[in-house]
Amino acid sequence: MDSPSPIFEHHQTRLTLRRWPRSAADRLQAWDGADRYLLDVVAEEGGAGPTLVLNDQCGALALSLLATGQPGTVVSSGDSYTAWAALQANAADNGIDLASFHWHWPSDPPALNASQALVRVPKELSLLEWQLASLTAQLPPGSPVWLAGMDKHLPRNLLEVLGRYLDKPTAGLGHYKARVFRARIPASVVAPPEPAYIEVPPYGWQLRVDAGVFSRQQLDIGARFLLEHIPEGVQGTVCDLGCGNGVIGMMVLQKNPLISLWSCDESALAISSARYNLQRYFPQRSCSFYLGNGLDGLEQEFDWILLNPPFHRGHAIDDSIARMLFRQASQHLRKDGVLRVIGNRHLGYEQLLKKYFRRVAVVAQNPKFTIVDARSYSKAG
Ligand SMILES: C[S@@+](CC[C@H](N)C(=O)[O-])C[C@H]1O[C@@H](n2cnc3c(N)ncnc32)[C@H](O)[C@@H]1O
């Protein structure tokens, strides 16, 4: 299948939009019908005040608003580092000045008060609920909120969820295989939902898992198996790559009193969950955090990297992120360093890893998962 065209045309706007990280072979477009539909609706119904955009995938919303000069100032927020990086790169490609653009991560206070909001409904409903509660504190009562998603991705109970946070939500007609919902900010602020907590035996840890972060109901079964196979007797620097709530790194610290730990993720709320949990249970230990696209841009090298990789990109099942993380891991291991990966057996990560590593060996298996050690290629010679 050919890569889709990067040209996004909407009314008078023509932008070149690509996803991040850039790849000539990328088959996913950087926008969809829900972005188009939201832009149609705000062009017709929007006011002149500053606009808050939530969960823009690659900048189609914010950059279109900035390119048309309507409504002037744009504030944007989302949890994904790669979405933020796509927006920055796409702004540069299109020569869009970001002087009247403000960004904040979900747990930061907004840089500017907006008077209307455009929301892409995120994959994780817990993130949406948390964001809607924040909106009620950030926008004046009565401010309009437009939300949209692709029909095939929208949860059935969305209207009911919206009704818990916003005034008089209504669903619009379907268009571009997407749907727009309209609502208003209520008269009083709605409290955000409580964070989720999950139990981790055998140490009795109770981990905080922030909105939208992986495995909020219970410890992931893959993570559970990997926790039984944490390397011991390790010294030096260890990376928990794709750390989520931080549980893998916590067990590495527990079993290895001399190591320094790096927890890395592309989700800002995963990093804040991991930071909270590590500081709560290991306040005296050396812990660093990296919000980024895997290890891209990080100078640090590691003696061990542990990875329970994502096998989705957005809503699609896709091993491209796992492959990218394997490649990055091979470039960030010291001589004789080891990448330990867990994967569903049917995914066959052993074969993929052989492309980047000198020696690949299965260290444990159960009926569902395989744990593989991959030893570094180039530096070990
Ligand atoms: C399967 S979860 C594992 C989480 C945690 N380590 C555990 O075992 O419970 C995969 C994690 O990878 C993160 N992730 C996805 N894409 C990433 C990327 N490009 N760079 C870094 N982390 C990424 C996700 O946010 C998620 O936290």
The ligand as a Gaussian input file, in Angstrom:
#p B3LYP/6-31G(d) Opt

LIG

0 1
 C        2.363000      -2.278000      27.005000
 S        2.556000      -0.719000      27.819000
 C        3.701000      -1.174000      29.116000
 C        3.641000      -0.278000      30.324000
 C        4.403000      -0.778000      31.545000
 N        5.821000      -0.930000      31.236000
 C        3.836000      -2.109000      32.013000
 O        4.489000      -3.126000      31.752000
 O        2.754000      -2.112000      32.608000
 C        3.551000       0.169000      26.649000
 C        3.971000       1.562000      27.049000
 O        4.733000       2.114000      25.963000
 C        4.434000       3.482000      25.859000
 N        4.769000       3.945000      24.501000
 C        4.028000       3.880000      23.366000
 N        4.689000       4.445000      22.344000
 C        5.884000       4.880000      22.832000
 C        6.993000       5.566000      22.271000
 N        7.013000       5.901000      20.989000
 N        8.028000       5.874000      23.084000
 C        8.001000       5.541000      24.398000
 N        6.983000       4.893000      24.983000
 C        5.937000       4.560000      24.214000
 C        2.949000       3.568000      26.189000
 O        2.584000       4.892000      26.579000
 C        2.823000       2.540000      27.322000
 O        3.006000       3.139000      28.582000

